[in-house]
Structure formats: C-alpha cells, structure tokens
Amino acid sequence: MKCGLYGFIFIPIFGALFLLFPLFLACNGRRAFFLEDLVLAAPKGVFVNVDSEFDLDNIISTARIAGKKVNVLLRINPDVDPQVHPYVATGNKNSKFGIRNEKLQWFLDVVKAHPNELKLVGAHCHFGSTITKVGIFRDVAVLMANYIDEIRAQGFEISYLNIGGGLGIDYYHAGVVLPTPRDLIDTVRELVLSRDLNLIIEPGRSLIANTCCLVNQVTGVKTNGTKKICCD
Ligand SMILES: Cc1ncc(COP(=O)(O)O)c(C=O)c1O
C-alpha cells in the first residue's frame, strides 16, 4: 500500500510537499496555470487526470515542452447518483467533472495518436463527497471495470483504477457509523483483483474533517429577496 497526495492547486503541493511524498502524486487539469505546473511535474512521473478535451491539449503541449511523456488517467464521468447533497455530487451526467463517457473513444484515439507525449496508465472517476453508502462504490467499480476492459481491448496496458468519492463525515458527532477507507476497499477488492489493477482511492476530506474547525468572522448580515445572507 502506498500513500500519496492529490492536488487541485498544484504549485503549493509541488513546492512544499512533493519531496516528502515521492511515492505518488496525482493532479487534475482545469487550471489556468496548469501548463507551467505540469512542466515541472511531468519529469517526476506524476499521474494526471484528464478531465476535458482542452486538458488533453494542455497535457500534450506540456509533454512536448518537458520532453517527457506524461502519465495520464482518463477521468470518466460515470453518470451515477451518489445520494449526497447535489453540491457535492461530482459524477452525474450534468456535473462539470470528467469526460462524457460517450466521448471515451475520442480520447483514446488522441492518446493513441500521441505516443511520445502520453502514457495512459489508468481510468479515474470521482462521483461525490460525503458518501455514506459504500455499496455505490461497488456499482461504480463495475462500470469502471467495463470501461477498463474496453480500453484494454484496444491494446492499452493500463493498470490503475482511481475510484474517487469521498466518504461520509459525522459532522454533528452523533455517533453515526460511516464507511471507512477499509470498507471501501473491501467493497471493490474482488473486482480490482479480478482485473489485476492497482487501486487508488480518494477518501477526501473525510480523512481530516473531524480534526479541524473553520474559524471565521461574520462582518454583517443582509437580506436579498427571501434570503438572509451572512457575509464574511
Ligand atoms: C477528483 C476529486 N478528488 C477529490 C475531491 C475532493 O473530495 P472531498 O470533497 O471528499 O474532499 C474532488 C471534489 O470534487 C474531486 O473531484
């Protein structure tokens, strides 16, 4: 088992922590300064999740600048309902995250056409945060295993499944029993082993949520329409 870091905001993670976490580092596209960050990161073998067509373009450009292939995982939007608050659902069809699964072939063709820039190492999905029903991970893993079979059938030797979905949090300290990372792993273990895959999970904020508190100051309260708004 390896521990790694996942970053949206790349420069601080790269600068401050990469040397302490040389085992594994993953990041997502979609950022304005992504190109510069990735040029620094690519030679280190970082895993990059491809989230869109323009993301892939950026990654190809950076691979050329860095003179190094970039390890990529395709972030497939699985179109599932994680049964959480809509604001933290990340894998339904209308969500802004991931590539549309109908476009998978297009992405595979682009990867095939860029053997000097891209190395496809796996498939990724993230479908929500604060998930309380661990069985959903199994359902999504089945979907992802099918995509992986499809991708492998085209000759790609991919060996990673990154299945994201953050786990539930007992925010009110009510003693709620919630799935642990081990429960998540146990739910998908058999499927992952059957495909000889390395599993990456992203328990997300659940790892630290109950060790922190947010300190802030309300500077005023206003009313707009029927809404009362606390401004900070
Ligand atoms: C790929 C990915 N990983 C991690 C997270 C964060 O998860 P959490 O909110 O459970 O910390 C998100 C949130 O959108 C995400 O899209």
The ligand as an ORCA input file, in Angstrom:
! r2SCAN-3c Opt
* xyz 0 1
  C     -11.140     14.180     -8.237
  C     -11.535     14.726     -6.909
  N     -10.844     14.309     -5.826
  C     -11.157     14.782     -4.609
  C     -12.177     15.682     -4.427
  C     -12.470     16.185     -3.058
  O     -13.259     15.282     -2.370
  P     -13.804     15.624     -0.918
  O     -14.795     16.725     -1.094
  O     -14.442     14.358     -0.412
  O     -12.628     16.036     -0.104
  C     -12.942     16.115     -5.513
  C     -14.062     17.041     -5.345
  O     -14.701     17.476     -6.289
  C     -12.604     15.620     -6.792
  O     -13.294     15.997     -7.882
*
